Structure formats: C-alpha cells, structure tokens
Amino acid sequence: MSRTRFAQPDPSATLRGGLPDRYLTPDDIAEIFGVPLETVYQWRKKRTGPLGFRIGKHVRYDPADVQAFVIQQQRAEVDAA
C-alpha cells in the first residue's frame, strides 16, 4: 500500500493566514520564522522569543502566544522608526 505525502504549507503563509489550531513544536517555530532550530532554543534560554512551556520533557508553544510575539516585534519596529 503506497502512502501519499501531503504538500507542506509555506511557513510565511502560515503567519499571514493564521497559525495552526494546535500547540507548536520548536521545529514548527524554526520553520515558521525561517531560523535554525538552535536559534529557537537560544530564544527560550534567553527569554527573548515566543513564550513556550513544557509538557513533560517536551517544549510547546501556544499559537496565540506566538501571534502576540509577532505583534510585539512589529510594534517595537514601528516605535523604533
């Protein structure tokens, strides 16, 4: 039995069209923002990126918190200009 693979959505389109209705993984965050996975871990360590939380040994991100982070970054850019 063959399995068909579904096309992955464009990460930039994900941000423009709204985030998925599920908790996001560090891999999802790296893909959405187009940064290396290590950058996501550094953001978490330095507390500079989107707010993440642990479920057991796994880190997850609430899409609402990720959206709030994006809005915060956009406002900071406007205020700096």
N, C-alpha and C positions, 0 to 999 in steps of 0.2 A: 504494500500500500504506500503510495507516494504522498508526501506532505507538501503542501504549497506554502510558501513563505509570503507573508503579507508585507507590503512595502512600508518601511518606516517613515513616519511623518517628518517633515522638515522641522528641526528644533526651533528655528526662528519663527516659523508659522505657529508653533505651539504657543509661544509667548504672545504673538499677535492675536491668535484666535481663542485664547484661554487655555488654562492648564488642565491636565487630565483630572478626572474625578477619583483620584486615589493618592495615597501617600507616595512621595517620590523618593528614589534612592540617590545616593551620591553620584552614581553613574548617570542617572537622569539629569541631575543638576549640571554635571560637567557637559553633557551633550546639549542641553538647552542653552547654556551660556557659551558654549564653544571654547571651554577651557580644559586643561588637563585635570584628571581626577585628583592629582596631588594638590592642585590649587584649591579644590573644594575642601579637602582635608585641612589645608592651611587656614582657609577662611574660618572653618569651625574651631580650630585651635586658637586662632587669634580673635575669635568672635567678631569678625568683620563681614561675614556673608549672611545668607538667609538663615533664619533660626531653625535649627534642627533638634531632634530629640531621639532618645534611644528607646527601642523596643527590644529588651534583652540585650544582645550584643550587636544589634543592627541599628544603624542611624537612618532616620527617615525625616522627610520634610513635608510639611503641610502645604499644599498648593496655595492656600490663602496667605501663608507667611512668605512664600516665595514671591507672590504678586506684590505684597506690601514692601518687600525688599526692593523690588524693581522700581516701584513708585517712589520710594525713599531716595534711591540713587538718581532718578530723573529729577526730583526736586532739588537735590544737592547740586546737580549740574546747572540747573536754572538759577539757583541762588548764587552760585559761584560766577556766573557770567555777568 
